[in-house]
Each structure stands twice: as C-alpha cells, then as structure tokens.
Amino acid sequence: MLGIFGTITNPTKYTNGSEGQGLFDFLGNLFKFAAVIGGIYMILQILLAGYDYISASGDVKKTELAWAKIWQSLVGLVIISSAFILAGVIGRITGINILSPEIYGPTK
C-alpha cells in the first residue's frame, strides 16, 4: 500500500552505486571542496600581495610585508597541492582511494 507521499527509496545519486557509501562520498567531496576554496584563497592572497608590492613605492617595510605575504601564500598553495598528490600516490601504492574511500561490510 502506498502512503500519502508515495514510495520512498534510498537516494543513490551520491553513493557511486554502493550501499552505505554516502557519508564517505560526502566527506571526500567536502575535503575536495575545502581544498578548492583554500586554493582560490591562496591565489587571491598572492594577487593582493602583488598589489601591495607594487603600491609599496619603495618603502622597505611595506615591501618586506608584501614579500612575506607572497611567500606564505605560495607555501600554503604547495601544502594544499602536496596533500592531494600524497593522497593520490598512497592511493596508487596501496589501492585504497583515500579521497573517496569504500568501506566493505557484511553481505546479505
């Protein structure tokens, strides 16, 4: 018998076709999204630091602050990129996809 709202089925759009993978796919997508936002933020910081460097007008203190900001932004971008590269290398070596793990449970 159908209820007032009809038949309700489990969503499979975000589960890659496997049962019980929705949370892990969500977390993997969340980490990827955070990395993209972090990368965009770092690029924006590099652009703003470049503007600060150009507008320093020879002031040594402002130039040093701009270079420090550029350096910190580049280091942050390298850290974010290397985290994903390391996750990919570990995934290739071990066969475990770290960014989108698959958990196996008991079968029916």
The first five atom37 places (N, CA, C, CB, O) and aatype in JSON, in Angstrom:
{
  "aatype": [12, 10, 7, 9, 13, 7, 16, 9, 16, 2, 14, 16, 11, 18, 16, 2, 7, 15, 6, 7, 5, 7, 10, 13, 3, 13, 10, 7, 2, 10, 13, 11, 13, 0, 0, 19, 9, 7, 7, 9, 18, 12, 9, 10, 5, 9, 10, 10, 0, 7, 18, 3, 18, 9, 15, 0, 15, 7, 3, 19, 11, 11, 16, 6, 10, 0, 17, 0, 11, 9, 17, 5, 15, 10, 19, 7, 10, 19, 9, 9, 15, 15, 0, 13, 9, 10, 0, 7, 19, 9, 7, 1, 9, 16, 7, 9, 2, 9, 10, 15, 14, 6, 9, 18, 7, 14, 16, 11],
  "atom_mask": [
    [1, 1, 1, 1, 1],
    [1, 1, 1, 1, 1],
    [1, 1, 1, 0, 1],
    [1, 1, 1, 1, 1],
    [1, 1, 1, 1, 1],
    [1, 1, 1, 0, 1],
    [1, 1, 1, 1, 1],
    [1, 1, 1, 1, 1],
    [1, 1, 1, 1, 1],
    [1, 1, 1, 1, 1],
    [1, 1, 1, 1, 1],
    [1, 1, 1, 1, 1],
    [1, 1, 1, 1, 1],
    [1, 1, 1, 1, 1],
    [1, 1, 1, 1, 1],
    [1, 1, 1, 1, 1],
    [1, 1, 1, 0, 1],
    [1, 1, 1, 1, 1],
    [1, 1, 1, 1, 1],
    [1, 1, 1, 0, 1],
    [1, 1, 1, 1, 1],
    [1, 1, 1, 0, 1],
    [1, 1, 1, 1, 1],
    [1, 1, 1, 1, 1],
    [1, 1, 1, 1, 1],
    [1, 1, 1, 1, 1],
    [1, 1, 1, 1, 1],
    [1, 1, 1, 0, 1],
    [1, 1, 1, 1, 1],
    [1, 1, 1, 1, 1],
    [1, 1, 1, 1, 1],
    [1, 1, 1, 1, 1],
    [1, 1, 1, 1, 1],
    [1, 1, 1, 1, 1],
    [1, 1, 1, 1, 1],
    [1, 1, 1, 1, 1],
    [1, 1, 1, 1, 1],
    [1, 1, 1, 0, 1],
    [1, 1, 1, 0, 1],
    [1, 1, 1, 1, 1],
    [1, 1, 1, 1, 1],
    [1, 1, 1, 1, 1],
    [1, 1, 1, 1, 1],
    [1, 1, 1, 1, 1],
    [1, 1, 1, 1, 1],
    [1, 1, 1, 1, 1],
    [1, 1, 1, 1, 1],
    [1, 1, 1, 1, 1],
    [1, 1, 1, 1, 1],
    [1, 1, 1, 0, 1],
    [1, 1, 1, 1, 1],
    [1, 1, 1, 1, 1],
    [1, 1, 1, 1, 1],
    [1, 1, 1, 1, 1],
    [1, 1, 1, 1, 1],
    [1, 1, 1, 1, 1],
    [1, 1, 1, 1, 1],
    [1, 1, 1, 0, 1],
    [1, 1, 1, 1, 1],
    [1, 1, 1, 1, 1],
    [1, 1, 1, 1, 1],
    [1, 1, 1, 1, 1],
    [1, 1, 1, 1, 1],
    [1, 1, 1, 1, 1],
    [1, 1, 1, 1, 1],
    [1, 1, 1, 1, 1],
    [1, 1, 1, 1, 1],
    [1, 1, 1, 1, 1],
    [1, 1, 1, 1, 1],
    [1, 1, 1, 1, 1],
    [1, 1, 1, 1, 1],
    [1, 1, 1, 1, 1],
    [1, 1, 1, 1, 1],
    [1, 1, 1, 1, 1],
    [1, 1, 1, 1, 1],
    [1, 1, 1, 0, 1],
    [1, 1, 1, 1, 1],
    [1, 1, 1, 1, 1],
    [1, 1, 1, 1, 1],
    [1, 1, 1, 1, 1],
    [1, 1, 1, 1, 1],
    [1, 1, 1, 1, 1],
    [1, 1, 1, 1, 1],
    [1, 1, 1, 1, 1],
    [1, 1, 1, 1, 1],
    [1, 1, 1, 1, 1],
    [1, 1, 1, 1, 1],
    [1, 1, 1, 0, 1],
    [1, 1, 1, 1, 1],
    [1, 1, 1, 1, 1],
    [1, 1, 1, 0, 1],
    [1, 1, 1, 1, 1],
    [1, 1, 1, 1, 1],
    [1, 1, 1, 1, 1],
    [1, 1, 1, 0, 1],
    [1, 1, 1, 1, 1],
    [1, 1, 1, 1, 1],
    [1, 1, 1, 1, 1],
    [1, 1, 1, 1, 1],
    [1, 1, 1, 1, 1],
    [1, 1, 1, 1, 1],
    [1, 1, 1, 1, 1],
    [1, 1, 1, 1, 1],
    [1, 1, 1, 1, 1],
    [1, 1, 1, 0, 1],
    [1, 1, 1, 1, 1],
    [1, 1, 1, 1, 1],
    [1, 1, 1, 1, 1]
  ],
  "atom_positions": [
    [[0.84, -1.17, 0.0], [0.0, 0.0, 0.0], [0.89, 1.24, 0.0], [-0.96, -0.01, 1.21], [1.84, 1.34, 0.78]],
    [[0.58, 2.18, -0.87], [1.32, 3.43, -0.93], [0.82, 4.38, 0.13], [1.2, 4.06, -2.32], [-0.37, 4.5, 0.39]],
    [[1.76, 5.07, 0.74], [1.38, 6.07, 1.73], [0.92, 7.33, 1.03], [0.0, 0.0, 0.0], [0.8, 7.38, -0.19]],
    [[0.66, 8.33, 1.8], [0.17, 9.59, 1.25], [1.21, 10.26, 0.35], [-0.24, 10.54, 2.38], [0.86, 11.0, -0.57]],
    [[2.5, 9.99, 0.62], [3.57, 10.6, -0.16], [4.13, 9.68, -1.22], [4.68, 11.04, 0.74], [5.06, 10.07, -1.93]],
    [[3.62, 8.49, -1.36], [4.11, 7.56, -2.36], [5.22, 6.68, -1.81], [0.0, 0.0, 0.0], [5.38, 6.56, -0.59]],
    [[5.99, 6.07, -2.71], [7.07, 5.18, -2.32], [8.36, 5.99, -2.1], [7.29, 4.09, -3.39], [8.72, 6.83, -2.91]],
    [[9.01, 5.71, -1.01], [10.28, 6.39, -0.71], [11.41, 5.39, -0.89], [10.28, 6.99, 0.75], [11.4, 4.31, -0.28]],
    [[12.38, 5.74, -1.72], [13.54, 4.88, -1.92], [14.79, 5.59, -1.45], [13.67, 4.47, -3.41], [14.82, 6.82, -1.37]],
    [[15.81, 4.82, -1.14], [17.08, 5.39, -0.71], [17.73, 6.15, -1.85], [18.01, 4.29, -0.19], [17.68, 5.69, -3.0]],
    [[18.33, 7.28, -1.57], [19.0, 8.03, -2.63], [20.27, 7.3, -3.07], [19.34, 9.46, -2.17], [21.03, 6.82, -2.23]],
    [[20.48, 7.22, -4.37], [21.7, 6.57, -4.88], [22.54, 7.52, -5.7], [21.34, 5.35, -5.72], [23.56, 7.11, -6.26]],
    [[22.14, 8.77, -5.8], [22.86, 9.72, -6.63], [24.28, 9.94, -6.13], [22.1, 11.04, -6.69], [25.2, 10.07, -6.94]],
    [[24.48, 10.0, -4.83], [25.78, 10.34, -4.27], [26.5, 9.14, -3.66], [25.62, 11.4, -3.23], [27.41, 9.32, -2.85]],
    [[26.12, 7.94, -4.02], [26.72, 6.77, -3.39], [27.56, 5.94, -4.34], [25.66, 5.92, -2.8], [28.02, 4.87, -3.95]],
    [[27.78, 6.36, -5.56], [28.57, 5.6, -6.55], [28.03, 4.2, -6.74], [30.04, 5.53, -6.11], [28.77, 3.3, -7.14]],
    [[26.77, 3.98, -6.47], [26.14, 2.69, -6.69], [26.34, 1.69, -5.58], [0.0, 0.0, 0.0], [25.78, 0.6, -5.65]],
    [[27.1, 2.01, -4.54], [27.32, 1.09, -3.43], [26.5, 1.54, -2.23], [28.82, 1.01, -3.06], [26.39, 2.73, -1.95]],
    [[25.94, 0.57, -1.53], [25.18, 0.92, -0.34], [26.13, 1.32, 0.78], [24.3, -0.26, 0.1], [27.21, 0.75, 0.94]],
    [[25.71, 2.31, 1.55], [26.49, 2.7, 2.71], [27.68, 3.58, 2.42], [0.0, 0.0, 0.0], [28.5, 3.78, 3.31]],
    [[27.82, 4.11, 1.23], [28.98, 4.92, 0.89], [28.68, 6.41, 0.88], [29.51, 4.51, -0.45], [29.58, 7.21, 0.61]],
    [[27.44, 6.8, 1.15], [27.05, 8.2, 1.06], [27.85, 9.11, 1.97], [0.0, 0.0, 0.0], [28.27, 10.19, 1.54]],
    [[28.08, 8.7, 3.21], [28.83, 9.53, 4.15], [30.27, 9.71, 3.69], [28.8, 8.91, 5.55], [30.81, 10.81, 3.76]],
    [[30.89, 8.63, 3.2], [32.28, 8.71, 2.79], [32.44, 9.52, 1.51], [32.85, 7.33, 2.6], [33.42, 10.24, 1.35]],
    [[31.48, 9.41, 0.61], [31.5, 10.24, -0.6], [31.3, 11.7, -0.22], [30.4, 9.79, -1.59], [31.95, 12.58, -0.79]],
    [[30.42, 11.96, 0.72], [30.18, 13.33, 1.18], [31.45, 13.92, 1.79], [29.03, 13.37, 2.19], [31.81, 15.05, 1.49]],
    [[32.11, 13.15, 2.66], [33.34, 13.64, 3.29], [34.44, 13.87, 2.25], [33.83, 12.66, 4.36], [35.17, 14.85, 2.33]],
    [[34.56, 12.96, 1.28], [35.54, 13.14, 0.22], [35.26, 14.41, -0.58], [0.0, 0.0, 0.0], [36.18, 15.16, -0.89]],
    [[33.99, 14.63, -0.9], [33.63, 15.85, -1.62], [33.85, 17.09, -0.77], [32.17, 15.78, -2.07], [34.23, 18.14, -1.29]],
    [[33.61, 16.98, 0.53], [33.84, 18.1, 1.43], [35.32, 18.47, 1.48], [33.32, 17.77, 2.84], [35.67, 19.65, 1.45]],
    [[36.2, 17.46, 1.56], [37.64, 17.73, 1.56], [38.09, 18.35, 0.24], [38.42, 16.44, 1.82], [38.92, 19.27, 0.23]],
    [[37.56, 17.86, -0.86], [37.91, 18.43, -2.16], [37.43, 19.87, -2.27], [37.3, 17.6, -3.3], [38.15, 20.74, -2.77]],
    [[36.22, 20.13, -1.78], [35.68, 21.49, -1.8], [36.54, 22.42, -0.94], [34.23, 21.5, -1.31], [36.82, 23.55, -1.35]],
    [[36.95, 21.96, 0.24], [37.79, 22.78, 1.11], [39.12, 23.08, 0.44], [38.02, 22.07, 2.46], [39.65, 24.19, 0.58]],
    [[39.68, 22.12, -0.28], [40.94, 22.34, -0.97], [40.77, 23.35, -2.1], [41.48, 21.02, -1.52], [41.65, 24.19, -2.31]],
    [[39.67, 23.28, -2.81], [39.42, 24.26, -3.89], [39.26, 25.66, -3.3], [38.15, 23.87, -4.7], [39.83, 26.61, -3.82]],
    [[38.51, 25.78, -2.22], [38.34, 27.09, -1.57], [39.69, 27.59, -1.06], [37.32, 26.99, -0.41], [40.0, 28.78, -1.19]],
    [[40.49, 26.7, -0.47], [41.81, 27.09, 0.01], [42.71, 27.55, -1.13], [0.0, 0.0, 0.0], [43.45, 28.52, -0.98]],
    [[42.66, 26.85, -2.26], [43.46, 27.23, -3.41], [43.05, 28.58, -3.97], [0.0, 0.0, 0.0], [43.9, 29.41, -4.32]],
    [[41.74, 28.81, -4.07], [41.25, 30.11, -4.54], [41.67, 31.22, -3.59], [39.72, 30.1, -4.7], [42.06, 32.31, -4.02]],
    [[41.6, 30.95, -2.3], [42.01, 31.94, -1.3], [43.5, 32.25, -1.42], [41.68, 31.43, 0.11], [43.9, 33.41, -1.31]],
    [[44.31, 31.23, -1.63], [45.75, 31.45, -1.77], [46.07, 32.27, -3.02], [46.5, 30.11, -1.82], [46.92, 33.16, -2.97]],
    [[45.4, 31.99, -4.11], [45.63, 32.77, -5.33], [45.2, 34.21, -5.13], [44.88, 32.14, -6.53], [45.88, 35.13, -5.59]],
    [[44.08, 34.42, -4.45], [43.63, 35.77, -4.15], [44.65, 36.5, -3.27], [42.26, 35.74, -3.47], [44.93, 37.68, -3.48]],
    [[45.2, 35.79, -2.29], [46.2, 36.38, -1.43], [47.47, 36.76, -2.2], [46.55, 35.43, -0.29], [48.07, 37.79, -1.94]],
    [[47.86, 35.93, -3.16], [49.03, 36.24, -3.98], [48.76, 37.5, -4.8], [49.39, 35.04, -4.91], [49.63, 38.36, -4.91]],
    [[47.57, 37.61, -5.37], [47.23, 38.8, -6.15], [47.23, 40.06, -5.28], [45.87, 38.62, -6.82], [47.75, 41.1, -5.69]],
    [[46.64, 39.96, -4.1], [46.62, 41.11, -3.2], [48.02, 41.48, -2.72], [45.72, 40.83, -2.0], [48.34, 42.66, -2.58]],
    [[48.85, 40.49, -2.47], [50.23, 40.76, -2.06], [51.01, 41.4, -3.2], [50.92, 39.45, -1.59], [51.85, 42.27, -2.97]],
    [[50.74, 40.96, -4.42], [51.38, 41.6, -5.58], [50.99, 43.06, -5.69], [0.0, 0.0, 0.0], [51.82, 43.92, -5.99]],
    [[49.72, 43.33, -5.46], [49.27, 44.73, -5.46], [49.95, 45.52, -4.35], [47.74, 44.81, -5.31], [50.37, 46.66, -4.57]],
    [[50.07, 44.92, -3.16], [50.77, 45.59, -2.06], [52.22, 45.85, -2.41], [50.7, 44.74, -0.78], [52.77, 46.89, -2.05]],
    [[52.85, 44.92, -3.11], [54.25, 45.09, -3.51], [54.39, 46.22, -4.51], [54.8, 43.79, -4.1], [55.31, 47.04, -4.42]],
    [[53.47, 46.27, -5.47], [53.54, 47.33, -6.48], [53.27, 48.7, -5.85], [52.52, 47.07, -7.62], [53.91, 49.68, -6.21]],
    [[52.33, 48.75, -4.93], [51.97, 50.02, -4.31], [52.87, 50.4, -3.13], [50.54, 49.98, -3.86], [52.61, 51.4, -2.46]],
    [[53.92, 49.63, -2.86], [54.82, 49.95, -1.75], [55.63, 51.21, -2.03], [55.76, 48.77, -1.49], [56.06, 51.87, -1.08]],
    [[55.84, 51.56, -3.27], [56.54, 52.78, -3.66], [57.93, 52.9, -3.03], [55.72, 54.0, -3.29], [58.34, 53.98, -2.62]],
    [[58.62, 51.79, -2.95], [59.99, 51.81, -2.44], [60.1, 51.76, -0.92], [0.0, 0.0, 0.0], [61.22, 51.74, -0.4]],
    [[59.0, 51.73, -0.21], [59.03, 51.64, 1.25], [59.48, 50.23, 1.63], [57.63, 51.97, 1.88], [58.84, 49.24, 1.29]],
    [[60.6, 50.16, 2.34], [61.21, 48.87, 2.66], [60.29, 48.01, 3.53], [62.54, 49.08, 3.37], [60.17, 46.8, 3.3]],
    [[59.65, 48.61, 4.5], [58.78, 47.86, 5.42], [57.58, 47.26, 4.67], [58.27, 48.79, 6.56], [57.25, 46.09, 4.87]],
    [[56.93, 48.05, 3.8], [55.8, 47.54, 3.03], [56.23, 46.46, 2.04], [55.11, 48.69, 2.28], [55.5, 45.49, 1.81]],
    [[57.42, 46.63, 1.46], [57.92, 45.63, 0.52], [58.19, 44.31, 1.23], [59.2, 46.13, -0.15], [57.86, 43.24, 0.7]],
    [[58.77, 44.37, 2.42], [59.03, 43.15, 3.19], [57.72, 42.46, 3.58], [59.85, 43.48, 4.44], [57.63, 41.23, 3.53]],
    [[56.73, 43.23, 3.97], [55.43, 42.65, 4.33], [54.77, 42.0, 3.12], [54.51, 43.72, 4.92], [54.16, 40.93, 3.24]],
    [[54.89, 42.64, 1.96], [54.3, 42.06, 0.74], [55.01, 40.76, 0.37], [54.39, 43.07, -0.43], [54.35, 39.78, 0.01]],
    [[56.33, 40.74, 0.45], [57.07, 39.51, 0.14], [56.74, 38.41, 1.14], [58.59, 39.77, 0.14], [56.64, 37.24, 0.76]],
    [[56.57, 38.76, 2.4], [56.2, 37.74, 3.4], [54.83, 37.16, 3.08], [56.19, 38.36, 4.83], [54.62, 35.95, 3.21]],
    [[53.89, 38.01, 2.65], [52.56, 37.53, 2.3], [52.6, 36.64, 1.06], [51.6, 38.71, 2.08], [51.92, 35.62, 0.99]],
    [[53.41, 37.04, 0.07], [53.56, 36.22, -1.14], [54.15, 34.86, -0.77], [54.46, 36.93, -2.18], [53.66, 33.83, -1.22]],
    [[55.18, 34.86, 0.04], [55.84, 33.63, 0.44], [54.88, 32.71, 1.2], [57.07, 33.94, 1.31], [54.82, 31.51, 0.93]],
    [[54.14, 33.26, 2.14], [53.2, 32.45, 2.91], [52.08, 31.89, 2.03], [52.6, 33.28, 4.04], [51.64, 30.77, 2.24]],
    [[51.63, 32.66, 1.06], [50.6, 32.18, 0.15], [51.13, 31.04, -0.72], [50.09, 33.31, -0.74], [50.42, 30.06, -0.94]],
    [[52.34, 31.17, -1.19], [52.93, 30.1, -2.01], [53.14, 28.82, -1.19], [54.26, 30.55, -2.61], [52.89, 27.72, -1.68]],
    [[53.59, 28.98, 0.04], [53.78, 27.81, 0.9], [52.43, 27.14, 1.16], [54.45, 28.22, 2.24], [52.35, 25.91, 1.13]],
    [[51.38, 27.9, 1.42], [50.05, 27.33, 1.62], [49.55, 26.6, 0.4], [0.0, 0.0, 0.0], [48.95, 25.53, 0.51]],
    [[49.79, 27.16, -0.78], [49.37, 26.52, -2.03], [50.12, 25.21, -2.24], [49.59, 27.46, -3.22], [49.54, 24.22, -2.69]],
    [[51.41, 25.21, -1.92], [52.2, 23.98, -2.05], [51.73, 22.93, -1.06], [53.7, 24.29, -1.83], [51.67, 21.74, -1.4]],
    [[51.39, 23.32, 0.15], [50.91, 22.36, 1.15], [49.6, 21.73, 0.7], [50.73, 23.04, 2.52], [49.43, 20.52, 0.81]],
    [[48.67, 22.55, 0.21], [47.39, 22.01, -0.25], [47.59, 21.06, -1.43], [46.43, 23.15, -0.65], [47.01, 19.98, -1.46]],
    [[48.42, 21.48, -2.39], [48.67, 20.63, -3.56], [49.38, 19.34, -3.18], [49.5, 21.39, -4.59], [49.03, 18.27, -3.67]],
    [[50.37, 19.44, -2.3], [51.12, 18.24, -1.94], [50.27, 17.26, -1.14], [52.36, 18.62, -1.15], [50.51, 16.06, -1.2]],
    [[49.3, 17.75, -0.39], [48.41, 16.84, 0.34], [47.61, 15.98, -0.64], [47.45, 17.64, 1.24], [47.45, 14.78, -0.4]],
    [[47.12, 16.57, -1.72], [46.37, 15.78, -2.69], [47.27, 14.88, -3.52], [45.59, 16.7, -3.61], [46.88, 13.77, -3.88]],
    [[48.48, 15.35, -3.81], [49.43, 14.5, -4.54], [49.81, 13.3, -3.67], [50.7, 15.3, -4.94], [49.86, 12.17, -4.16]],
    [[50.08, 13.54, -2.4], [50.44, 12.45, -1.48], [49.28, 11.47, -1.33], [50.83, 13.01, -0.11], [49.51, 10.26, -1.3]],
    [[48.06, 11.97, -1.24], [46.9, 11.08, -1.15], [46.76, 10.24, -2.41], [45.62, 11.9, -0.9], [46.4, 9.07, -2.34]],
    [[47.04, 10.84, -3.57], [46.97, 10.08, -4.83], [48.05, 9.02, -4.92], [0.0, 0.0, 0.0], [47.78, 7.9, -5.37]],
    [[49.28, 9.36, -4.5], [50.38, 8.39, -4.54], [50.11, 7.24, -3.58], [51.72, 9.07, -4.18], [50.3, 6.08, -3.93]],
    [[49.66, 7.55, -2.37], [49.34, 6.49, -1.4], [48.21, 5.63, -1.93], [48.97, 7.1, -0.03], [48.22, 4.41, -1.76]],
    [[47.23, 6.26, -2.57], [46.12, 5.5, -3.16], [46.59, 4.56, -4.26], [0.0, 0.0, 0.0], [46.11, 3.43, -4.36]],
    [[47.53, 5.02, -5.08], [48.07, 4.15, -6.15], [48.87, 2.99, -5.58], [48.95, 4.97, -7.11], [48.76, 1.86, -6.06]],
    [[49.67, 3.26, -4.56], [50.53, 2.22, -3.99], [49.71, 1.18, -3.24], [51.57, 2.85, -3.06], [49.91, -0.03, -3.41]],
    [[48.78, 1.64, -2.4], [48.04, 0.71, -1.56], [46.74, 0.22, -2.19], [47.72, 1.37, -0.24], [46.18, -0.79, -1.76]],
    [[46.26, 0.92, -3.2], [45.0, 0.54, -3.81], [43.79, 1.06, -3.06], [0.0, 0.0, 0.0], [42.65, 0.71, -3.38]],
    [[44.03, 1.9, -2.05], [42.95, 2.48, -1.26], [42.77, 3.92, -1.71], [43.26, 2.4, 0.28], [43.7, 4.72, -1.65]],
    [[41.56, 4.24, -2.16], [41.28, 5.61, -2.58], [40.99, 6.44, -1.34], [40.09, 5.66, -3.59], [39.9, 6.36, -0.78]],
    [[41.96, 7.22, -0.91], [41.84, 7.98, 0.34], [40.79, 9.08, 0.24], [43.18, 8.58, 0.71], [40.08, 9.34, 1.21]],
    [[40.68, 9.72, -0.92], [39.76, 10.83, -1.06], [38.31, 10.4, -1.2], [40.15, 11.66, -2.24], [37.39, 11.18, -0.97]],
    [[38.1, 9.16, -1.58], [36.74, 8.63, -1.68], [36.79, 7.16, -1.26], [36.15, 8.81, -3.14], [36.68, 6.28, -2.12]],
    [[36.94, 6.88, 0.04], [37.13, 5.51, 0.49], [35.88, 4.66, 0.32], [37.55, 5.5, 1.92], [34.75, 5.16, 0.3]],
    [[36.1, 3.38, 0.19], [34.99, 2.43, 0.09], [35.11, 1.46, 1.26], [35.0, 1.67, -1.29], [36.12, 0.76, 1.39]],
    [[34.1, 1.41, 2.08], [34.09, 0.56, 3.26], [33.26, -0.68, 2.96], [33.54, 1.33, 4.51], [32.11, -0.58, 2.52]],
    [[33.83, -1.83, 3.21], [33.13, -3.09, 2.95], [32.58, -3.61, 4.27], [34.08, -4.15, 2.27], [33.28, -3.64, 5.28]],
    [[31.34, -4.02, 4.24], [30.7, -4.55, 5.44], [30.17, -5.94, 5.16], [0.0, 0.0, 0.0], [30.48, -6.53, 4.13]],
    [[29.39, -6.47, 6.08], [28.85, -7.81, 5.88], [27.88, -7.83, 4.7], [28.15, -8.28, 7.15], [27.17, -6.86, 4.44]],
    [[27.85, -8.93, 4.0], [26.95, -9.07, 2.88], [25.67, -9.73, 3.34], [27.6, -9.87, 1.75], [25.63, -10.36, 4.4]],
    [[24.63, -9.6, 2.55], [23.32, -10.13, 2.91], [23.23, -11.61, 2.63], [22.22, -9.4, 2.15], [22.2, -12.23, 2.88]]
  ]
}
